[in-house]
Amino acid sequence: MELLQTILVFLFVLLILVSIHEWGHFIVARWCGVKVQRFSVGFGKPFCRFYDKHGTEFAIAPIPLGGYVKMLDASDEHLLAEDKNKTFDSRKTWQKVAILLAGPGANFILAVLVFWWLAMQTAVLPSPVVGSVEPETPAAYAGMEAGQQILAVDGIATPSRADVYERLTYRLGETGSILLTVKYPGESDLTYDMALSVEKWLRGVEAPNPIEGLGLTFYRPEILMSLRGIVEGSAAEQAGMQAGDKILQTDGQSFDSWAAWTDYIKAHPNQSVEVIIERDQKRLTLQATPSSDRDDSGRLIGRLGVYPDQAPWQDEMLITRKLAFMPAFSKAIDDTWSNSVMVLVSVKKLFLGEISTKNLSGPIGIAKVAGDSARAGLQYYLHFMAVLSVYLGVFNLLPIPILDGGRIVFCLAEGLRGQPLSDKIKLMSMQFGLALMAVVMVLAFYNDILRL
């Protein structure tokens, strides 16, 4: 059921983004007097199609990994004499560029609208307060301490944890100093600048976590020894454990933290353990046999299938954000811009080897994120859609033949020369673009499969 939900929410967001992208090309082509022959969402033989009064075929095809708008081309052997002035090739250079820019532009507009709506919603977010500092890490060497609130990274304000994460991501793979502006709790005006020295920071690491990479963890309320929930069909349910139970002892041992208790359970896969719990002010003794699983390193570990309770958040550790109409619009523009820059910075770092190619994700990885965001709630799903829309827009503007950006380069070159590029140059460029995209897609699929 979860797999089906993941596939459906991924296909839905892809359908929206591809349709918006192609609609951008389509509508500007129409405005520029170009005849559009086909508007297709998906590739392959269409299984659904209809025609409008202009003779444009609107189609849905079975391979949902993109789409295209087919415009009338001067090289079409069936081109009618009265349609010669309706081809893409017959348009002025600025019109061609406008048509090609319109697809990515539509993605950016969608992202701004979604970010705008999200910024006007009430959001209660945890403040970027340091929970702990690991010894012998950049944060420890810089003198950072638990309780400090991170106000800015490299001079850019970071009111939320997501902002800190984003700003630090810009520095992945680099050597130098990361400047954190911090303050202590209760000190509203006094701030400190701390320089954290890094060298080839997290270079080559798969799925790098920049917070942990500095030796930091954010504050979280204490995890209690009582149970918030039980996984259906788990070893805990089979043992009779229930939400609300408090763990007192296991195999005669008491544990002072949830982490210590889970470490004990992990160390006993397929082995019966005696768990003493408190339920409704009564002590009960249960026998449970943790099921076996493997962690990221392949080590066999035990799992009971329980979720812990957490102490409530303190008010001073939370920030409430809801922006008015125009400030929300300004933030939407900023969010769209920062995500666009992030894509370009990431591409640069990939080519320079500052970020591992293991971090490339294909449709499988994107589908998983889509499913996770949908299960987290509507706002998370819409945020994912907006970010993916930005990525799609920027990616299509890269100057790679077969992408919109590559075609724009062709149009500008032809405009400067005053004549079309030779078919040989176009063919060789397209072959190069196809080969490059094939390599990227194979690598992305390979990474997705390895993660599975």
JOHU-V124204 format. One record per backbone hydrogen bond with DSSP energy under -1.0 kcal/mol. CO is the residue of the C=O (numbers start at 0). NH is the residue of the N-H. E is the energy in kcal/mol with one decimal. If there is no record, write none. Layout:
CO/NH/E
CO/NH/E
//
This chain:
0/4/-2.3
1/5/-2.3
2/6/-2.3
3/7/-2.4
4/8/-2.6
5/9/-1.8
6/10/-2.6
7/11/-2.2
8/12/-2.0
9/13/-2.4
10/14/-2.4
11/15/-2.2
12/16/-2.5
13/17/-2.7
14/18/-2.1
15/19/-2.4
16/20/-2.4
17/21/-2.8
18/22/-2.2
19/23/-1.8
20/24/-1.5
21/25/-2.8
22/26/-3.0
23/27/-1.7
24/28/-2.2
25/29/-2.2
26/30/-2.1
27/31/-1.9
28/33/-2.8
29/32/-1.6
34/71/-2.8
36/56/-2.5
37/69/-2.8
38/58/-2.9
39/67/-2.2
40/60/-2.5
42/62/-2.2
47/59/-2.4
49/57/-3.3
51/54/-1.9
55/51/-1.7
56/38/-3.3
57/49/-1.8
58/40/-2.4
59/46/-2.4
59/47/-1.1
62/42/-2.1
62/64/-1.5
65/41/-2.0
67/39/-2.9
69/36/-2.7
69/37/-1.6
71/87/-2.5
72/75/-1.7
75/78/-1.7
79/82/-1.4
80/83/-1.2
82/85/-2.2
85/34/-2.6
87/90/-1.4
91/95/-2.3
92/96/-2.6
93/97/-2.1
94/98/-2.4
95/99/-2.2
96/100/-2.5
97/101/-1.4
100/104/-2.6
101/105/-2.2
102/106/-1.5
103/107/-2.2
104/108/-2.3
105/109/-2.3
106/110/-2.2
107/111/-2.5
108/112/-2.4
109/113/-2.4
110/114/-3.0
111/115/-2.5
112/116/-2.1
113/117/-2.5
114/118/-2.3
117/120/-1.5
118/322/-2.4
122/320/-3.1
124/318/-3.1
126/128/-2.6
127/149/-2.8
128/218/-3.1
129/146/-2.8
131/216/-1.7
136/140/-2.8
137/141/-1.5
138/143/-2.3
139/142/-1.2
144/147/-1.5
147/129/-3.4
148/182/-1.4
150/157/-2.9
151/180/-2.5
152/155/-1.9
155/152/-2.3
159/163/-1.6
160/164/-2.6
161/165/-2.4
162/166/-2.5
163/167/-2.4
164/168/-1.8
167/170/-1.7
168/171/-1.3
170/173/-1.9
173/200/-2.7
175/197/-3.1
177/195/-2.9
178/153/-3.8
179/193/-3.1
180/150/-3.4
180/151/-1.4
181/191/-2.8
182/148/-3.1
183/186/-1.9
191/181/-3.0
193/179/-3.0
195/177/-2.7
197/175/-2.8
199/202/-2.1
200/172/-3.6
201/204/-1.8
208/212/-2.5
210/215/-2.0
211/214/-1.3
213/138/-2.5
214/133/-3.1
216/130/-3.5
216/131/-1.4
221/310/-3.0
224/246/-3.1
225/308/-2.7
226/243/-3.0
228/306/-2.8
230/233/-2.0
233/237/-2.1
234/238/-1.5
235/240/-2.4
236/239/-1.1
241/244/-1.9
244/226/-2.6
245/277/-2.1
248/275/-2.7
249/252/-1.9
252/249/-2.3
256/260/-1.8
257/261/-2.8
258/262/-2.2
259/263/-1.6
260/264/-2.1
261/265/-2.8
262/266/-1.3
264/267/-1.8
265/301/-1.1
267/270/-1.4
272/287/-2.6
273/250/-3.0
274/285/-2.9
275/247/-2.9
275/248/-1.6
276/283/-2.6
277/245/-1.9
278/281/-1.3
281/278/-3.1
283/276/-2.7
285/274/-3.0
287/272/-3.3
289/269/-2.9
290/302/-2.2
292/300/-3.3
294/297/-2.0
298/294/-2.2
300/292/-2.4
302/290/-2.4
303/235/-2.6
304/230/-2.8
306/227/-3.0
306/228/-1.5
308/223/-2.1
313/316/-1.8
314/317/-1.7
316/126/-3.0
318/124/-3.2
320/122/-2.2
323/327/-2.5
324/328/-1.5
325/329/-2.4
326/330/-2.3
327/331/-2.1
328/332/-2.1
329/333/-2.2
330/334/-3.0
331/335/-2.3
332/336/-2.5
333/337/-3.1
334/338/-2.1
335/339/-1.8
336/340/-2.7
337/341/-2.1
338/342/-1.7
339/343/-1.9
340/344/-2.9
341/345/-2.4
342/346/-2.4
343/347/-2.3
344/348/-2.5
345/349/-2.2
346/350/-2.1
347/351/-1.9
348/353/-2.2
348/354/-1.3
355/358/-1.8
356/359/-1.7
361/365/-2.4
362/366/-2.5
363/367/-1.9
364/368/-1.9
365/369/-2.5
366/370/-2.5
367/371/-2.5
368/372/-2.7
369/373/-2.1
370/374/-2.1
371/375/-1.4
372/376/-1.1
376/380/-2.1
377/381/-2.7
378/382/-2.2
379/383/-2.3
380/384/-2.2
381/385/-2.4
382/386/-2.5
383/387/-2.6
384/388/-2.1
385/389/-2.0
386/390/-2.4
387/391/-2.5
388/392/-2.2
389/393/-2.8
390/394/-2.8
391/395/-1.9
393/396/-1.1
394/397/-1.2
395/404/-2.9
397/399/-3.0
399/402/-2.3
402/406/-2.0
403/407/-2.2
404/408/-1.8
405/409/-1.9
406/410/-2.4
407/411/-2.5
408/412/-2.4
409/413/-2.7
410/414/-2.2
411/415/-2.2
412/416/-2.2
413/417/-1.9
421/425/-2.1
422/426/-2.7
423/427/-2.6
424/428/-2.4
425/429/-2.5
426/430/-2.4
427/431/-2.2
428/432/-2.6
429/433/-2.8
430/434/-2.5
431/435/-2.6
432/436/-2.5
433/437/-2.4
434/438/-2.2
435/439/-2.3
436/440/-2.6
437/441/-2.6
438/442/-2.4
439/443/-2.5
440/444/-2.8
441/445/-2.5
442/446/-2.3
443/447/-2.3
444/448/-2.6
445/449/-2.3
446/450/-2.2
447/451/-1.9
//
